[in-house]
Each structure stands twice: as C-alpha cells, then as structure tokens.
Amino acid sequence: MQDLELSQIIFISIGAGISFFLYFRMHLWGLKKIKNKFKHEIKKIQTQDRPYYFSSFYNKSITLKDFFHQKPAPEEIIYKQITQSIKKGEETTLKAIKKSPKNLQLLLLYGDICKELNKRIEFTQTLNNLKLPFYVSRALKADFLRLDALNDIYQTDMYNASKKLSKALKIYQKEGFMYEEAECYMALGQTYRISGVFDVAYTMFHEAEKLYTALEIEGKKAEAIAYQGLIEISRENYNTAEEYFLQAEEICNTHDLRKTEADIKNWHGLNLYLQKRHKEAQKLFNSIIKKKEPSDEALAFSSEMLSRITFHNKQFEKSLSYANKALIIYQKTHHQAGIFENLYLKAEIYYATQEYQKSSEILTKLIQNKTSNYTTFYPANAYSLLGLIELHQNNLRIARTLFKQAIDLENSKNRLKGAAIDYNNLAEICLREGDKNNAKKYLQQALNYAEELEDTELKEYLQSKL
C-alpha cells in the first residue's frame, strides 16, 4: 500500500474531527432531551395523589426513539396510557398479554399496575408466572428483581426479598434511576421493619425521603416520613412518632393529597390508640370514614380501629357494625390478614355478649382455615378464646386441651405473654378441680414469663393468686 500524501491525511483528519464533533453534539443533544423528558414526566406525579406510575426506563427508551425518529414499541405506547389513566392502562395491558402471554415487559407492566391498584392476588399470580430470560437489559432485570422482592414480602420471605432488592438497588444506582432507587429503599425499609431491625429500617426510609425530596414527589416524601413514624411506634417512642405523622399530614394537606393523608391519619390514630388516647383516636378515625377520597384499605382500617375502640367502651352493637364494615372491604380486596383479624374481633364481641355458639363457630373456622403466611400467631388466640368458652360452660377437659394447644403455638413463636395467660387459665381449671398443687405450678410458670417480660400489671395479678 502506498503512503498517503500529507493533503490526504489532513483531509481525513479534518473529516474525522468534524464527524466526532457532530456525534458529540448529537450525543449531548440526546442526553439533554432525555433529561428534559425525565423532568417533564416526573413533574406529572410531583403533586399527584395515588395511584400513579412512573418508569425511568420507559422515559429513556421513548426519548431515544423520538430522537432517532423511530416508532415506539407496543409496551412504550401502553406505558404512556398508564401514566394518563392507570385503569385504562390495565385494560390495554391485559389485552396485549392475551396476544403475547410470555412478553416480559408486558407482564412487568401489569405487575406494577396490580401493585399500584393493591390487587394482591393478581400481583402474586403475575409474579409467580414470570421467568427472567438470560438475555435481558439491566433496567428490566432490576424491575423484575424489585417486583419479585415485593411479592416475597407479601409471602413473608424477608431474606430473599432483601437480597433481590439489594441487587436491584445497585443496578438503579448505576443507571441513575433515582425514582426506582427510592422505591427500593422504601421496600428495603419494609423488610427490615417487619423483621424488627428498626435501626436499618429507619435508615432505608430516610434515604428514600431524601431522594423523593430531590425529585419533589410530595406524596412519596410524606409516605417515607410517615414510615419513620411507624418505626418510632415500634420503639414505643409515641411522641416522636406523632411529630413524624403531623409533618407528613402537613405535606399532604398543603398539596391536597387526600388518599395518602387518609393512610397517614390511620397510622396517627393507631399511635393515639396505643397510648390509650381513645377519644382522640376515635375522632381521627371518624374523620377518615366520613370522606369519600380514602382507599378501600384505609376505610377498612379505620372501621376496624373504631370497632376496637367501641369494643373497649363496651358498645358492642356499634363494635360489631364497624367490624362487619371492615370485613366486607377486606373480603372484597382479598386481604387475608384483615379478614382473619376482623373475624377474630367478631368472635371476641360475641364472647363478650355471651353469644358463645356464634363465637365458637367463627373460631373453629379460623383454626380450620388458618394460613401461615398471613396469620403468624393468631391461631393461638383462637384456641385460647375457644378454651375460655368451654371453661365458661364448665367443659374442663376440652378447655384444658385447647389451652395446651394455645401454649404450644405461643411458645413456638416466643409469645411469652400469651403463654402466661394460658398457663393462668390452666391454673383456673386445676383450682375448679381442687388440684391446688398443679394450679400453683401453672401460676408459677405464668409468673416466670411475666417477670421475664417485666409486665408489672400481670405480675401483680399472678402474685395475688399465689
């Protein structure tokens, strides 16, 4: 090959320089368009109440298609519909899934929709049927991991949930997807909160709050602050918890975020209830059920708490009415934990009004239909209350069996207070039978648990019986 002349080399160099310069300018222009598109789309949800949906991946993808004058893919068109109307997006997505039942992007979109609309059964079924292909973009892999982790949380598999969320978080951080990063922090906060690791949970929610603040998404920011309040409830720092709830409520009130505010007010009401400030809690819960904006879940929680307050006030007819309202909503939304708790609450009301047959029927069904994923320790309560019913009817042999079954369940979950109460119930049976030695033995075991728990009230009660 002959050597190139100097003029040719200069011409080629200049041409290469111009090409690089144009490419560089186009690259910057493309990045600017992506950045502007992100700002435009994020603005839509900054003061929006739930449910809403946002995806950095689709915003970036659609912007690149626009930049190169390419037609958007069906999934990108559906994403646009979801951001305009999540219900319309749901209908279109389901139609598209019928045509392409194994399309990962469509299934991920539908999973996200179910999450936002709180459709628990559909969400779980979608995630259980999802399989991640070997070759898939990093962003979609992170989306899959995040949603799969949320499904694990719902199934109470916190270990796998935290592993998946940590992987997804790293991908989102590398991709620069701040919104999804914040969502990961929120989900990690949930896993650690449920697992009782409150310090780490608090850190996760605080990190999410910082990101939502930077993105100026007010509803999510309020939610992250409120979850920090829930952490303080778990620590029994009720005054600090109230400060968080009031701060979050102020954000919601300023931006007219009524659905989010209803949920936060429910947590605020729970905080008051745990402090035995029942009148204040009742007023707060009543303010929620009188409004039309709250979600079904918020209305159900308010009704359940009003049932508990009126039960405490021995207003049994009102209590039963509120429990039934909550139960109807929980059954409609297939909220298993809510169904179980309100059925048990109804059994307690019937027991208090001496309608033992009705109470017994509910409790027997609860024991037969218990699902470990949602009812971690309530079956013990059902056995215990059934035992009390038999004790009232002087069926001592059956009552003893039920209390022992309750104790086995309580001990398996290390619920010492429940076990202490059931040992006291066994002592009561022994006293009725004239067996003072065994009665003393059971009372001493109950007292040992009360001392370990440092429960002064229970300890004094048991000592008075000894």
Secondary structure, 3 states (H helix, E strand, C coil): CCCCCHHHHHHHHHHHHHHHHHHHHHHHHHHHHHHHHHHHHHHHHCCCCCCCCCCHHHHHHHHHHHHCCCCCCHHHHHHHHHHHCHHHHHHHHHHHHHHCCCCHHHHHHHHHHHHHCCCHHHHHHHHHCCCCCCCCCHHHHHHHHHHHHHHHHHCCCHHHHHHHHHHHHHHHHHHCCHHHHHHHHHHHHHHHHHCCCHHHHHHHHHHHHHHHHHHCCHHHHHHHHHHHHHHHHHCCCHHHHHHHHHHHHHHHHHHCCHHHHHHHHHHHHHHHHHCCCHHHHHHHHHHHHCCCCCCHHHHHHHHHHHHHHHHHCCCHHHHHHHHHHHHHHHHHCCCHHHHHHHHHHHHHHHHHCCCHHHHHHHHHHHHHCCCCCCCCCHHHHHHHHHHHHHHHCCCHHHHHHHHHHHHHHHHHCCCHHHHHHHHHHHHHHHHHHCCHHHHHHHHHHHHHHHHHHCCHHHHHHHHHHC
